[in-house]
Amino acid sequence: MSEAKKQIASAPQPAIEHFDVLVVGAGISGVGAAYHLQDQCPDQTFLVVEGLESYGGTWQIHRYPGIRSDSDLYTFGYRFKPWVGAPIATRDEILSYMGEVIEDNQLDSHIRYQHHISAANWSSEKQRWTLEGTRKDTGEAVRFTSNFLWMCQGYYEHAKGYTPAWEGMDKFKGQIVHPQTWPEDLDYKGKHVLIIGSGATAATLAPAIAADCSHVTVLQRSPTYFIPGVNENELADTLRELEVDETWIHEIARRQILRNQAEFTRRAFEEPEVVKAELLSGVRAFLGDQYDIEKHFTPTYRPWRQRIAFVPNGDIFQGIAAGKASMVTDEIERFTEKGILLKSGEELEADIIATATGFNLSVLGGINFSVDDQPVDFAETVTYRGMMFTGVPNMVWIFGYFRASWTLRVDIIADFVCRLLNFMAAKGYQSVVPVLRPEDADMPLREWIDPENFNPGYLLRSMHLMPKRGDKPEWQHTQDYWLEKDELPKIDLEDSVFKYQ
C-alpha cells in the first residue's frame, strides 16, 4: 500500500448520521418535499441537505437585474401556501414566500446548508443509501445513510451557465457575463449592453437595465414566443374585494389558471396557426404594424415546442417601442475587439456582452451514483414516469413541467412518495425498484423526451445523458400535468412494475 493510501486509510472517518429519508436540495422542490414529509409521514425522520448557503435553489443562484418568475405564482406557489401578490413575482418575493413556508412549518431544523453531496451508493445487503460529501463552510467530510433518497437538486449545473465557444471571444475588449453568474458590482450605467439570447432571461434582463444603459441590444439567432399581459389576476382581485378567505382565493385562482392553460395547450397542438396568430397579435399591439414582427418575433416552430414566457405589461416591447432596446435577428460570425461581427456583415458594438444562452443540464446533480459499488449510468436506465429509474432502488427524482409550473409536479410527486413510504412501512418492505415487466420485454426505448414534442437547447444538448423512455405511459415523462394529476394518485403500489424487498 502506498504512503498516500495508508494516510487515507488511517484518517479518521466522519461520523455517520442516519435518516429514514434524505432530501438533496432546498430549492422549490426540496422545501416542498420537506413540508409533505412532515405532514404526510410524521413517523419518518428526514433531512434536507443543500450545497448553497441558504434555501431557494434557482432563486438563490440567479441574481441578475429584474429576475422574476416566468409563470404565475398561483400555480408556481405550493398548493398548501396561498399566494397573495401579483401573479408574476420577483426573486425576492419568491424567496420571502419560501422563507415563510420554512418558518411557519418549523422546517429549518431539518435543513443543513453548505453541504455538497458528491457520491451516493446503494447497498443491497444493508438496504440503504450511503452519501458522502463536504461541508463547504469548514471543508469537513460528511457522511449520511438513509433508507430512501429524494433528489430535489434541480436540472442544471449551478456553477456556471451554458455559453457557446464563439471564435474571437478572447479578443473582445469589454466584459462578457452570463446571467447565472451575474457580478453584483457590474456597472452597466451609460453603457451599451448586448444580450445574446431569445428566451425568458433575455426578455427579463433587457427591460430591467434599459433605463440605465445608453442602449440595450438583444441578439437572437431565431425568435421565440412570448405572452404579454397585465401582471394581475382579475378573478383573485375581485374575490379579495369580496373579502373571500385567501385559502379559497388561492385554490380558485389555481383552478382557473390551470383550466385556461389546459385549453391553451390543447389549442397549440390542434390549431397551432390560430394560436400563433394570437401570440403575434399580442406583440403587435405594443410594436405596431410597421415593426418587423415576422423577422424578430415569429418562430419557425409551432407554439409550445419550447417554453413560452409571460411578459408582464409587455415591458420588453415597451422598451423597444421607446427606443431604449432593439432586437437583432442574425447569427454570430465571430467576436471582435469592439463587439460581435454578424454573418450578415454587420458589426454590433458593445461595452458589455451578456450571454443569456441557457443552462448546462445536470443529471441528478452530478453526483457519482452507484449500486453495490457499481457505477450507475442513467442513460442505461428506463424512467418510471420521469421520477424513478430501473435498477436504482429507493430513489425518486423531481423533474417538473415545461408547459406548466414546476411546483405542480412537486406537490403530486410528494403525494406519491409519501403514499409509497407509508405503504412500505405498513407492509414491512425495505426497498422498492421499478422493473420492466414481461409485457415490456419488446418495448422500444427512445430518448427521454420526444424532440418533436419539446425541444429546448439545453435538453437536446444533453439528451444522451438522460434515461430512456418506453412507449407506455408508465415508462414516460409525459410532461402533461392535467393527465398526471389524475393518474399519479391512482398508481397501484402493488403493480408488478414495483419490485419490493
C-alpha positions, 0 to 999 in steps of 0.5 A: 500500500502506498504512503498516500493510501495508508494516510487515507486509510488511517484518517479518521472517518466522519461520523455517520448520521442516519435518516429514514429519508434524505432530501438533496436540495432546498430549492422549490422542490426540496422545501416542498418535499420537506413540508409533505414529509412532515405532514404526510409521514410524521413517523419518518425522520428526514433531512434536507441537505443543500450545497448553497448557503441558504434555501431557494435553489434557482432563486438563490443562484440567479441574481441578475437585474429584474429576475422574476418568475416566468409563470404565475405564482398561483400555480408556481406557489405550493398548493398548501401556501396561498399566494397573495401578490401579483401573479408574476413575482420577483426573486425576492418575493419568491424567496420571502414566500419560501422563507415563510413556508420554512418558518411557519412549518418549523422546517429549518431544523431539518435543513443543513446548508453548505453541504455538497453531496458528491457520491451516493451508493446503494447497498443491497445487503444493508438496504440503504443509501450511503452519501458522502460529501463536504461541508463547504463552510469548514471543508469537513467530510460528511457522511449520511445513510438513509433508507430512501433518497429524494433528489430535489437538486434541480436540472442544471449545473449551478456553477456556471451557465451554458455559453457557446465557444464563439471564435474571437471571444478572447479578443473582445475588449469589454466584459462578457457575463452570463446571467447565472453568474451575474457580478453584483458590482457590474456597472452597466450605467451609460453603457451599451449592453448586448444580450445574446439570447431569445428566451425568458432571461433575455426578455427579463434582463433587457427591460430591467437595465434599459433605463440605465444603459445608453442602449440595450441590444438583444441578439437572437439567432431565431425568435421565440414566443412570448405572452404579454399581459397585465401582471394581475389576476382579475378573478383573485382581485375581485374575490379579495374585494369580496373579502373571500378567505385567501385559502379559497382565493388561492385554490380558485385562482389555481383552478382557473389558471390551470383550466385556461392553460389546459385549453391553451395547450390543447389549442397549440397542438390542434390549431397551432396557426390560430394560436400563433396568430394570437401570440403575434397579435399580442406583440403587435399591439405594443410594436405596431404594424410597421415593426418587423414582427415576422423577422424578430418575433415569429418562430419557425416552430409551432407554439409550445415546442419550447417554453413560452414566457409571460411578459408582464405589461409587455415591458420588453416591447415597451422598451423597444417601442421607446427606443431604449432596446432593439432586437437583432435577428442574425447569427454570430460570425465571430467576436471582435475587439469592439463587439460581435461581427454578424454573418450578415456583415454587420458589426454590433458594438458593445461595452458589455456582452451578456450571454443569456444562452441557457443552462448546462443540464445536470443529471441528478446533480452530478453526483457519482451514483452507484449500486453495490459499488457499481457505477450507475449510468442513467442513460442505461436506465428506463424512467418510471414516469420521469421520477424513478429509474430501473435498477436504482432502488429507493430513489425518486427524482423531481423533474417538473413541467415545461408547459406548466409550473414546476411546483405542480409536479412537486406537490403530486410527486410528494403525494406519491412518495409519501403514499409509497413510504407509508405503504412500505412501512405498513407492509414491512418492505425495505426497498422498492425498484421499478422493473420492466415487466414481461409485457415490456420485454419488446418495448422500444426505448427512445430518448427521454423526451420526444424532440418533436414534442419539446425541444429546448437547447439545453435538453437536446444538448444533453439528451444522451445523458438522460434515461430512456423512455418506453412507449407506455405511459408508465415508462414516460415523462409525459410532461402533461400535468392535467393527465398526471394529476389524475393518474399519479394518485391512482398508481397501484403500489402493488403493480408488478412494475414495483419490485419490493424487498 
